[in-house]
Amino acid sequence: MWWSEALHGISSTGPTTKFDDPKKPRLHSGRAAVFNGTVFANVINSAASFNESLWMSIGQAISTEARAMYNLGKGGLTYWSPNINVVRDPRWGRALETPGEDPYVVGRYAVNFVRGMQDVPGHVDTSDLSSRPLKTSACCKHYAAYDVDDWYGHTRFKFDARVEERDMVETFQRPFEMCIRDGDVSSVMCSYNRVNGIPACADARLLSGTIRRDWGLHGYIVSDCDAVRVMADNATWLGYTAVEASAAVLKAGLDLDCGESWIIEDGKPVMDFLTTYGMDAVRKGKMREADIDNALTNLYMTLMRLGYFDGMPRYENLNEKDICSDDHKSLALDGARQGMVLLKNHDNLLPLSADKHAAVNIRGPHAEAPEKVMDGDYTGPPCRYVTPHEGISKDVKISHDANVTIYFGGINLHIEREGNDREDLLLPKNQTEEILRIAEASPNPIVLVILSGGGIDISFAQSNPKIGAILWAGYPGGEGGQAIADVIFGRYNPGGRLPLTWFKNKYIHQIPMTSMALRPRPDHGYPGRTYKFYDGPDVLYPFAHGLSYTKFRYELTVPAKAVNVKLAAAGRHCKRLSYKAGTLRTAPPCPAIDVASHACEETVAFNVSVVNHGDVDGAHAVLVYTKPPREVAGAPIKQVVAFQRVFVKAGEAATVPFTLNVCKAFGIVEKTAYTVVPSGISTIHLENGDSSSPSSVFFPVKISFSA
């Protein structure tokens, strides 16, 4: 009964949340009927906004509805959201649940969403984090290196993620570290998979060592549902029995087992795994009562912080009127619009004018969005559900005789979802053929709207002049149809940027999904992964690609900067670096400094002017990248270190300030897994993501060290 979900709204997944059924006359539970909750756009959509304040606002709205459901006897207070696994491979079926492929962006999403879910006004900053009150309890999952669900028989229950320590620190663990250190999340969920041979939920180094000791978790660690049983039944780790698996997880630092209904009598579960076999483990001397006491302490402290025993008066008046409120529905609509990404707009086909086009032709399987495809996964019944057809029909008539066609295509949860990875990156063949046939027959270029979580290879559409515009709508939630119409007819200027790379299908034939390495592996012929380590030809739309109905230009007048880092003692903090062959005659006396042993107080500050030189107001996400010295081997091509979304009126400019901490912005993870700041010339780089009107600026930063 700890299990509730709130990925992008209160979900009916799990045993705790109980929406009423409008087809049944009596209440399911509680004192008032609640049939619906606010369903926001899926996380991959929200991530495309690159808007931290939006992410926090969504968390705050969801936690308000959660408290209202709790007061009505229809929900709990502990929510196992968000999913902050990095999208390492474009075939992963759960990409729609996540904030994308960049570890820093994923981490910032986690921090803001968690703060929105948990923070109680007036109690954000406190000296005793273990007693800080919680509005609701959030949970960052799935820890660690989890991103294979079921790919050609490689299932999450048996998969052993073989991960280099550098990739663990740099990519797989970084969002979780940010979630705990900066977000003060009150729970972390360990995953089904093994990491370098050891089940994640039984790895004391990952749980007690890293999560609790190194990062300072103030809360509890829970298993993914039945992950303890999986150790004995599926993964068969070390031949452990159910008793031995139960003892191992508590010793490693697990506090709670999500034990699903593994034994059913009369339609009801009669026992769960850890409760049953944990008692046997105690009797056999394999589990200490001290381990149980420690787990209970972590669990009960969380409940106390939630006011589970004594109440929390400031939230006790929330009720059914605070669910599906006008403010929340407006936020859902705005969030869906902010996450729309304009991929192509040849000859400014979009926006359409409702005055000029009295009617449009709507085609495609997602025009009516069957099976509520726009809601995605982990969802409850939405306040309302506006299909694309309904949204468009509010502006113009729908007619097969119209000379403008909008095709709604894409994929759905039959193709990408939890427990099911994709076999390719293509549209279903029948859709591709239909789109080409309709485009050829149309008197004017058509508009293509794609619904999906992960990227799709639509090269055929990008290169076809009869397909004039392409809009990625993701899975935009209950207000999705209205949000799409607002963008198509120009009431909203799209400002989203892709939070993951859209690869061409040929990319996936070069590397198996089970290879966990991020960097290229020449010995196997494997290319690199994500924008940080792949710059090859098989990219359709790069990370952060996104067009607008206006044009944004960057202006930056910054002289080359120099940062001298003062060390407490010469040589004490220095680390070696690997260099590319032939780039340096001799290595500097102090190639890099170890971030962990340095105070890291140095900063680099600058302002960028974002000029809207079009005739339409619009929002734009400014992403700041750093590039390490070109001579350093094995470093990322570039990495996001900051971002801000800014609104700029037509013909005007907005000044966006950035202050970068040197250690965080210029730090890289060396092959020994130390995070270091290299000496030499790094680069700060900004690019607007608009291939039709590109604008980029950069300036060098010379970093040196002295005692």
VOGU-3710 file (C-alpha; in Angstrom, 3 decimals, decimal comma):
1> mwwsealhgi> 0,000/0,000/0,000  3,042/2,277/-0,273  2,726/1,954/-4,041  1,254/4,942/-5,877  2,334/6,454/-9,190  2,413/10,086/-10,325  4,596/10,125/-13,432  2,613/12,861/-15,202  -0,506/12,992/-13,065  -2,171/10,758/-10,485
11> sstgpttkfd> -2,101/7,271/-11,974  -4,476/4,388/-11,401  -1,475/2,026/-11,594  -0,832/0,251/-8,303  -3,088/-0,819/-5,436  -3,524/2,498/-3,610  -5,129/5,097/-5,884  -8,849/4,493/-6,404  -10,744/6,517/-8,976  -14,476/5,986/-9,040
21> dpkkprlhsg> -16,124/4,224/-11,952  -18,833/6,407/-13,535  -20,616/3,251/-14,688  -21,163/2,142/-11,104  -23,613/3,961/-8,825  -21,744/3,577/-5,538  -18,503/5,222/-4,531  -15,388/3,110/-4,825  -14,046/4,572/-1,606  -14,031/7,801/0,349
31> raavfngtvf> -16,645/10,413/1,067  -16,940/11,939/-2,434  -16,745/10,626/-5,970  -13,606/11,327/-8,010  -13,751/10,094/-11,573  -10,787/11,946/-13,091  -7,462/13,621/-12,434  -5,287/16,037/-14,389  -3,205/14,158/-16,958  -0,222/16,210/-18,016
41> anvinsaasf> 1,855/15,602/-21,110  4,248/12,686/-20,804  7,660/13,402/-19,330  9,485/13,307/-22,675  7,164/16,138/-23,814  7,699/18,219/-20,687  11,451/17,741/-21,028  11,308/19,225/-24,539  10,232/22,551/-23,018  13,574/22,885/-21,186
51> neslwmsigq> 11,577/24,859/-18,625  12,480/24,162/-15,006  9,644/26,261/-13,595  7,135/24,218/-15,617  8,546/20,984/-14,220  8,207/22,246/-10,666  4,681/23,556/-11,283  3,594/20,165/-12,603  4,981/18,494/-9,474  3,155/20,987/-7,270
61> aistearamy> -0,160/20,444/-9,071  0,148/16,668/-8,901  0,990/16,719/-5,186  -2,036/18,929/-4,503  -4,308/16,431/-6,237  -2,536/13,618/-4,386  -3,216/15,247/-1,007  -6,856/15,756/-2,003  -7,175/12,074/-2,976  -5,592/11,099/0,346
71> nlgkggltyw> -8,046/13,259/2,301  -10,911/11,598/0,432  -9,651/8,113/1,268  -8,726/7,365/-2,335  -4,946/7,549/-2,397  -1,688/7,400/-0,521  1,129/9,819/0,167  4,133/7,906/-1,191  4,535/8,139/-4,965  7,088/6,171/-6,964
81> spninvvrdp> 7,845/8,849/-9,519  9,760/10,231/-11,436  11,539/7,866/-13,828  14,980/9,416/-14,344  16,818/6,789/-16,349  18,854/8,249/-19,209  17,770/7,177/-22,705  20,987/5,505/-23,786  19,529/3,606/-26,761  16,798/4,888/-29,129
91> rwgraletpg> 15,019/1,511/-29,026  14,216/1,638/-25,329  10,473/1,216/-24,829  10,234/3,554/-21,837  11,721/6,672/-23,444  8,326/8,384/-23,172  8,530/8,209/-19,350  11,895/9,933/-19,084  13,419/13,409/-19,592  15,692/12,218/-22,420
101> edpyvvgrya> 19,326/11,419/-23,081  21,323/14,114/-21,305  22,235/13,258/-17,678  22,321/16,900/-16,569  18,938/17,735/-18,082  17,462/14,549/-16,608  18,901/15,498/-13,223  17,469/19,020/-13,344  14,071/17,610/-14,253  14,316/15,291/-11,249
111> vnfvrgmqdv> 15,262/18,115/-8,875  12,406/20,378/-9,956  9,697/17,721/-10,157  10,685/16,286/-6,780  10,754/19,737/-5,180  7,286/20,342/-6,570  6,016/17,050/-5,173  7,665/17,303/-1,758  8,410/20,857/-0,636  6,214/22,455/2,006
121> pghvdtsdls> 6,402/26,288/1,884  8,455/27,632/4,757  10,273/24,336/5,256  12,448/24,118/2,138  15,700/25,036/3,874  16,201/23,402/7,235  19,180/22,174/9,178  17,549/18,814/9,946  16,586/17,289/6,609  15,513/14,047/8,291
131> srplktsacc> 12,590/15,856/9,905  11,742/18,278/7,082  7,987/17,932/6,408  6,836/16,529/3,088  3,757/17,419/1,077  4,019/14,027/-0,618  6,941/11,632/-0,923  8,554/11,279/-4,360  10,837/8,470/-5,531  13,586/8,595/-8,151
141> khyaaydvdd> 13,794/5,367/-10,135  15,126/2,947/-11,453  18,585/2,733/-9,899  20,886/1,846/-11,631  21,880/1,386/-15,303  18,366/0,278/-16,164  17,283/0,768/-19,780  16,643/-2,667/-21,275  13,108/-4,026/-20,902  12,710/-6,807/-23,461
151> wyghtrfkfd> 14,903/-6,782/-26,523  14,994/-10,041/-28,451  14,744/-12,106/-25,276  17,041/-9,934/-23,168  14,635/-9,033/-20,373  15,038/-6,628/-17,496  14,610/-9,529/-15,057  17,727/-11,346/-16,273  19,805/-8,629/-17,915  23,290/-8,015/-16,532
161> arveerdmve> 24,343/-4,454/-17,368  28,092/-4,544/-17,831  29,059/-0,956/-17,176  32,398/0,801/-16,992  32,819/2,817/-13,803  33,311/5,989/-15,832  29,905/5,536/-17,516  28,279/4,806/-14,163  29,547/8,051/-12,641  29,103/10,219/-15,711
171> tfqrpfemci> 25,765/9,010/-17,087  23,830/6,386/-15,149  24,310/7,704/-11,613  24,462/11,443/-12,190  20,681/12,117/-12,313  20,216/10,111/-9,122  22,984/11,990/-7,353  21,343/15,290/-8,342  17,928/14,001/-7,294  19,237/13,177/-3,809
181> rdgdvssvmc> 21,769/15,959/-3,201  19,851/18,830/-4,840  16,274/17,563/-4,797  16,378/15,913/-1,340  14,145/13,129/-2,628  12,732/10,908/0,122  12,926/7,600/-1,746  14,938/5,766/-4,396  13,835/2,609/-6,201  16,393/-0,028/-7,149
191> synrvngipa> 15,927/-1,853/-10,431  15,478/-5,463/-11,554  18,693/-5,753/-13,534  22,108/-6,733/-12,366  24,995/-4,289/-12,564  28,307/-5,982/-13,304  26,962/-9,281/-12,018  25,211/-8,108/-8,836  21,445/-7,440/-8,593  20,961/-3,703/-8,067
201> cadarllsgt> 18,750/-4,326/-5,024  21,412/-6,480/-3,373  24,438/-4,304/-4,061  25,573/-2,738/-0,785  28,013/-0,499/-2,635  25,221/1,007/-4,726  22,657/1,252/-1,918  24,190/1,728/1,531  27,483/3,005/0,192  26,540/5,411/-2,576
211> irrdwglhgy> 22,891/6,390/-2,056  22,858/6,671/1,712  26,443/7,331/2,822  27,929/9,294/-0,101  24,864/11,193/-1,307  23,015/11,413/2,013  19,528/10,057/1,265  16,979/11,114/3,885  14,343/8,499/3,273  13,858/4,914/2,214
221> ivsdcdavrv> 15,002/2,585/-0,560  12,346/0,412/-2,228  12,657/-2,384/-4,740  10,959/-2,423/-8,085  7,931/-4,658/-7,773  8,966/-8,242/-7,090  12,651/-7,491/-7,706  13,583/-9,551/-4,640  11,642/-12,546/-5,922  13,285/-12,047/-9,333
231> madnatwlgy> 16,673/-12,619/-7,682  15,616/-16,115/-6,706  13,289/-17,060/-9,563  14,590/-15,269/-12,676  18,124/-14,035/-12,258  19,074/-17,001/-10,030  21,923/-14,975/-8,566  24,513/-17,172/-6,826  21,855/-19,861/-6,578  20,220/-17,910/-3,756
241> taveasaavl> 17,079/-19,272/-2,205  14,154/-17,002/-1,380  15,413/-16,781/2,213  18,950/-15,869/1,150  17,725/-13,251/-1,340  15,567/-11,644/1,349  18,500/-11,461/3,747  20,857/-10,093/1,069  18,709/-7,111/0,139  18,234/-5,893/3,703
251> kagldldcge> 21,949/-6,220/4,366  22,614/-4,191/1,217  20,393/-1,358/2,390  16,924/-2,075/1,003  14,146/-0,853/3,300  10,982/-1,946/1,504  10,055/-4,660/-0,975  7,286/-3,927/-3,439  5,995/-7,479/-3,160  3,305/-7,890/-5,789
261> swiiedgkpv> 0,578/-10,502/-5,631  2,632/-13,598/-6,113  0,269/-15,931/-4,276  -3,445/-15,461/-4,918  -6,357/-17,065/-3,101  -9,955/-16,110/-3,820  -8,670/-13,296/-6,022  -6,650/-11,677/-3,221  -2,956/-11,750/-2,322  -2,316/-13,686/0,863
271> mdflttygmd> 1,366/-12,956/1,379  4,280/-11,077/-0,123  7,788/-12,293/-0,734  9,957/-10,392/1,733  7,485/-10,623/4,621  7,259/-14,389/4,291  10,863/-15,296/3,610  12,270/-12,495/5,742  10,782/-14,172/8,808  12,402/-17,423/7,758
281> avrkgkmrea> 15,696/-15,585/7,316  15,480/-14,227/10,882  14,723/-17,651/12,305  17,673/-19,150/10,429  20,033/-16,401/11,578  20,593/-14,988/8,098  18,862/-11,655/8,764  19,604/-9,473/11,778  16,889/-7,684/13,699  19,151/-4,628/13,532
291> didnaltnly> 18,748/-4,598/9,734  14,974/-4,749/10,143  15,050/-1,969/12,744  17,098/0,201/10,409  14,655/-0,329/7,541  11,673/0,418/9,769  13,333/3,592/11,018  13,775/4,866/7,473  10,170/3,997/6,601  8,561/5,439/9,705
301> mtlmrlgyfd> 10,617/8,628/9,547  9,218/9,175/6,051  5,661/8,584/7,281  6,187/11,018/10,159  7,463/13,692/7,790  4,279/13,207/5,746  2,081/13,749/8,784  0,759/10,230/8,416  0,262/9,858/12,169  -0,336/13,420/13,375
311> gmpryenlne> -1,819/14,997/10,261  -0,718/18,096/8,362  -3,342/20,838/8,917  -2,302/23,069/6,015  -3,373/20,375/3,517  -6,352/18,817/5,287  -8,926/21,046/3,541  -7,949/19,890/0,067  -10,786/17,916/-1,519  -12,438/16,955/-4,811
321> kdicsddhks> -12,604/20,635/-5,839  -8,805/20,719/-5,960  -8,692/17,892/-8,522  -9,096/18,857/-12,184  -9,216/22,520/-11,164  -9,208/25,169/-13,878  -5,652/26,100/-12,937  -4,457/22,520/-13,315  -6,214/22,012/-16,650  -4,716/25,274/-17,882
331> laldgarqgm> -1,263/24,130/-16,748  -1,726/20,803/-18,564  -2,617/22,634/-21,765  0,279/25,052/-21,439  2,728/22,251/-20,650  1,599/20,283/-23,704  2,084/23,327/-25,928  5,523/24,084/-24,487  6,694/20,563/-25,332  5,667/20,623/-29,011
341> vllknhdnll> 8,681/20,501/-31,357  8,496/21,827/-34,909  10,814/19,573/-36,912  10,250/20,947/-40,427  8,489/23,990/-41,834  9,291/24,396/-45,512  8,239/27,745/-46,965  6,572/28,576/-43,633  3,640/26,258/-44,299  2,744/26,548/-40,624
351> plsadkhaav> 0,968/28,167/-38,990  -2,234/27,660/-40,967  -4,706/30,521/-41,129  -8,245/29,580/-40,150  -9,437/32,576/-42,161  -7,617/31,444/-45,274  -8,380/27,743/-44,902  -12,062/27,310/-44,077  -11,647/23,531/-44,097  -8,874/20,950/-43,769
361> nirgphaeap> -8,653/17,259/-44,511  -7,636/15,144/-41,514  -6,140/11,703/-42,070  -4,114/9,139/-40,183  -4,615/6,607/-37,366  -4,058/9,141/-34,589  -6,588/11,718/-35,760  -9,056/10,174/-33,335  -6,220/9,003/-31,042  -7,711/5,565/-30,340
371> ekvmdgdytg> -7,050/3,890/-26,983  -6,322/7,324/-25,548  -2,900/7,174/-27,129  -2,061/10,748/-26,109  -2,126/9,868/-22,399  0,770/7,441/-22,679  1,619/5,148/-19,768  1,175/5,415/-15,979  -1,960/7,493/-16,243  -5,366/7,857/-14,706
381> ppcryvtphe> -8,626/8,982/-16,345  -8,091/12,579/-17,575  -10,242/15,573/-16,650  -11,160/15,724/-20,303  -9,754/14,154/-23,436  -9,455/16,340/-26,508  -8,508/14,326/-29,601  -6,610/15,950/-32,478  -9,775/15,781/-34,575  -11,743/17,613/-31,888
391> giskdvkish> -9,031/20,227/-31,440  -8,760/20,991/-35,162  -12,539/21,052/-35,659  -12,850/23,969/-33,242  -10,984/26,125/-35,781  -12,101/24,861/-39,182  -14,436/22,406/-40,843  -13,184/18,903/-41,547  -13,626/17,934/-45,175  -12,090/15,338/-47,482
401> danvtiyfgg> -12,411/17,892/-50,280  -10,190/20,468/-48,544  -6,942/21,438/-50,274  -4,890/21,251/-47,058  -4,265/17,902/-45,367  -3,048/17,196/-41,838  -1,896/13,615/-41,266  -1,739/12,329/-37,689  0,619/9,373/-37,483  3,194/7,817/-35,197
411> inlhieregn> 3,356/4,860/-32,854  1,709/3,881/-29,570  2,063/1,683/-26,490  1,787/-1,456/-28,580  5,232/-0,581/-29,940  6,969/1,318/-27,115  6,143/0,738/-23,471  7,366/-0,796/-20,245  8,280/-4,407/-20,929  8,621/-3,914/-24,675
421> dredlllpkn> 11,584/-2,404/-26,512  11,395/-1,440/-30,160  12,749/-3,569/-32,990  13,322/-0,629/-35,318  12,956/3,143/-35,503  10,540/3,219/-38,434  6,922/4,197/-38,790  4,622/1,253/-39,416  4,900/0,437/-43,132  1,234/1,057/-43,843
431> qteeilriae> 1,536/4,605/-42,466  4,597/5,406/-44,548  2,869/4,212/-47,690  -0,320/6,088/-46,887  1,517/9,346/-46,111  3,410/9,196/-49,409  0,237/8,392/-51,337  -1,723/11,253/-49,725  1,140/13,715/-50,178  1,483/12,852/-53,858
441> aspnpivlvi> -2,241/13,274/-54,471  -2,560/16,509/-52,486  -2,631/19,784/-54,447  -0,589/21,405/-51,664  2,138/20,205/-49,295  0,682/18,347/-46,319  1,303/18,718/-42,587  2,566/15,640/-40,734  1,991/15,376/-36,966  3,918/12,609/-35,193
451> lsgggidisf> 2,810/11,084/-31,882  5,546/9,080/-30,189  7,852/8,971/-27,195  11,093/7,911/-28,823  12,496/9,169/-32,114  11,286/7,867/-35,475  13,231/7,709/-38,724  10,996/9,783/-40,998  13,746/10,620/-43,476  11,262/10,014/-46,287
461> aqsnpkigai> 9,122/12,891/-44,972  11,970/15,271/-44,167  13,286/15,077/-47,734  9,894/15,141/-49,483  8,817/18,636/-50,680  5,185/17,494/-50,756  5,392/17,091/-46,956  5,816/20,728/-46,017  5,756/20,673/-42,217  6,402/18,113/-39,488
471> lwagypggeg> 5,339/18,612/-35,875  6,319/16,231/-33,068  3,527/16,154/-30,483  4,856/13,286/-28,348  2,123/11,961/-26,077  0,663/15,315/-24,983  -1,922/14,172/-22,423  -5,613/14,892/-22,055  -5,338/18,436/-23,450  -3,201/17,253/-26,363
481> gqaiadvifg> -5,697/17,806/-29,165  -6,220/21,402/-28,135  -2,478/21,988/-27,755  -1,831/20,629/-31,259  -4,520/22,876/-32,736  -3,122/25,906/-30,906  0,278/25,312/-32,511  -1,016/24,475/-35,999  -3,219/27,570/-36,182  -0,645/29,905/-34,684
491> rynpggrlpl> -2,181/30,739/-31,330  0,993/29,303/-29,829  4,474/29,582/-31,311  6,296/26,254/-30,792  9,470/26,565/-28,735  10,277/22,971/-27,815  13,621/21,320/-28,550  14,201/17,583/-28,807  15,475/16,092/-25,514  16,975/13,136/-27,379
501> twfknkyihq> 18,629/12,423/-30,716  16,416/11,117/-33,519  18,632/8,555/-35,235  18,203/7,063/-38,667  17,215/3,429/-38,597  20,580/2,271/-39,957  22,205/3,421/-36,681  20,691/0,605/-34,640  22,122/-2,048/-36,963  25,609/-0,979/-35,900
511> ipmtsmalrp> 25,254/-1,653/-32,168  23,288/-4,099/-30,004  21,008/-2,652/-27,368  22,828/-4,715/-24,738  26,137/-2,876/-25,188  26,178/-0,408/-22,300  29,192/1,651/-23,371  28,521/5,305/-24,207  31,800/5,928/-26,004  32,614/4,340/-29,368
521> rpdhgypgrt> 34,121/0,865/-29,246  36,372/0,527/-32,300  37,310/-3,019/-31,283  33,695/-4,055/-31,866  32,860/-1,520/-34,550  30,271/0,107/-32,264  29,550/3,824/-32,632  29,120/6,151/-29,672  25,775/6,901/-28,066  23,792/10,123/-27,555
531> ykfydgpdvl> 24,904/13,532/-28,785  27,757/13,501/-26,270  29,621/10,648/-27,972  28,197/10,314/-31,490  28,781/12,769/-34,339  28,329/10,394/-37,257  26,050/10,625/-40,310  23,120/8,570/-39,060  21,237/11,370/-37,314  17,961/12,695/-38,697
541> ypfahglsyt> 17,334/15,368/-36,054  20,057/16,152/-33,517  19,559/16,595/-29,797  17,996/20,023/-29,078  16,687/20,462/-32,629  13,573/22,621/-32,810  12,184/25,289/-35,124  9,953/28,287/-34,431  7,554/30,525/-36,327  10,101/33,287/-35,777
551> kfryeltvpa> 13,892/33,458/-35,909  16,184/33,763/-32,903  19,741/35,022/-33,106  22,381/34,977/-30,388  24,638/37,906/-29,681  27,551/37,545/-27,344  30,462/39,880/-26,807  32,759/38,106/-24,404  36,529/38,244/-24,575  38,461/35,078/-23,980
561> kavnvklaaa> 38,286/34,307/-20,301  40,953/32,918/-18,044  40,355/31,127/-14,764  43,157/30,407/-12,349  42,266/27,815/-9,772  44,132/28,179/-6,502  45,205/24,877/-4,983  45,849/24,346/-1,304  49,138/22,642/-2,075  50,943/22,134/-5,355
571> grhckrlsyk> 50,409/18,681/-6,800  48,152/17,392/-4,046  44,932/17,690/-6,082  46,403/16,922/-9,498  45,268/13,996/-11,661  46,645/12,597/-14,862  44,766/12,822/-18,154  44,786/10,767/-21,327  45,656/12,761/-24,423  45,059/12,132/-28,102
581> agtlrtappc> 48,151/11,006/-29,924  50,186/13,793/-31,461  48,308/16,688/-29,821  50,790/17,592/-27,066  54,549/17,518/-26,940  54,595/17,358/-23,175  51,797/17,147/-20,655  51,386/20,089/-18,282  52,746/19,637/-14,739  49,189/19,532/-13,374
591> paidvashac> 46,979/18,134/-16,164  43,751/18,235/-14,138  42,413/18,675/-10,620  40,259/16,223/-8,708  36,860/17,867/-8,155  36,145/15,838/-5,027  39,157/17,283/-3,204  38,716/20,909/-4,250  36,423/23,596/-2,843  35,121/24,397/-6,345
601> eetvafnvsv> 34,197/28,020/-5,732  35,451/29,491/-9,030  32,834/30,642/-11,567  32,534/31,962/-15,111  29,752/34,506/-15,709  28,421/35,888/-18,984  25,250/37,210/-20,622  23,778/36,125/-23,931  21,387/38,354/-25,867  18,578/36,416/-27,555
611> vnhgdvdgah> 17,279/38,525/-30,443  13,892/37,769/-31,991  14,386/39,126/-35,515  11,082/37,789/-36,830  7,561/39,149/-36,607  6,086/36,660/-34,103  6,472/36,620/-30,317  7,891/33,373/-29,000  9,698/31,403/-26,326  13,153/29,984/-26,858
621> avlvytkppr> 15,232/27,558/-24,812  18,868/28,651/-24,525  21,207/25,710/-23,995  24,797/26,203/-22,858  27,343/23,540/-23,753  30,968/23,190/-22,783  33,593/21,489/-24,886  36,755/20,158/-23,205  40,238/20,896/-24,538  40,502/19,259/-27,951
631> evagapikqv> 43,605/17,306/-26,972  41,894/15,362/-24,141  41,116/11,776/-25,143  37,816/10,087/-24,369  36,025/13,285/-23,384  32,492/14,146/-24,497  32,127/15,998/-27,791  30,139/18,548/-25,804  27,841/18,525/-22,786  24,906/20,605/-21,561
641> vafqrvfvka> 25,816/22,526/-18,407  22,981/25,073/-18,169  19,750/26,091/-19,876  16,980/28,677/-19,568  13,722/29,201/-21,431  13,024/32,833/-22,254  10,117/34,652/-23,918  11,061/37,307/-26,475  8,674/39,660/-28,261  9,005/40,156/-32,006
651> geaatvpftl> 11,735/42,632/-32,884  13,082/42,728/-29,356  15,869/41,064/-27,407  16,175/39,438/-24,006  19,349/39,225/-21,958  19,889/35,841/-20,349  22,535/35,676/-17,592  24,530/32,554/-16,802  26,980/31,891/-13,975  28,769/28,566/-14,316
661> nvckafgive> 30,599/26,801/-11,529  33,940/25,790/-13,005  33,978/22,310/-11,500  30,421/21,477/-12,586  30,559/23,106/-16,015  34,034/22,025/-17,116  34,348/18,792/-15,159  34,716/15,562/-17,100  35,006/11,978/-15,921  38,394/10,464/-16,644
671> ktaytvvpsg> 38,779/6,758/-17,436  39,752/6,128/-13,821  36,226/7,412/-12,934  37,488/10,525/-11,162  35,650/13,731/-12,025  38,329/16,238/-12,980  38,686/19,734/-14,420  41,331/19,673/-17,170  43,812/22,471/-17,652  43,985/24,106/-21,052
681> istihlengd> 41,436/25,808/-23,283  37,841/24,656/-22,956  34,992/26,254/-24,875  31,562/27,570/-23,954  29,229/27,028/-26,875  25,611/27,992/-27,589  23,535/27,045/-30,650  19,881/27,812/-31,317  18,856/24,385/-32,675  17,207/25,898/-35,776
691> ssspssvffp> 18,605/24,245/-38,906  16,692/26,678/-41,129  18,248/29,754/-39,488  21,217/28,589/-37,416  22,872/30,868/-34,897  25,708/29,910/-32,605  28,261/31,672/-30,446  31,252/30,453/-28,495  34,221/31,705/-26,551  37,296/30,030/-25,052
701> vkisfsa> 37,999/29,672/-21,362  41,595/29,029/-20,367  41,883/27,110/-17,096  45,133/26,914/-15,155  46,159/25,854/-11,662  48,549/27,317/-9,123  49,362/26,825/-5,464
//
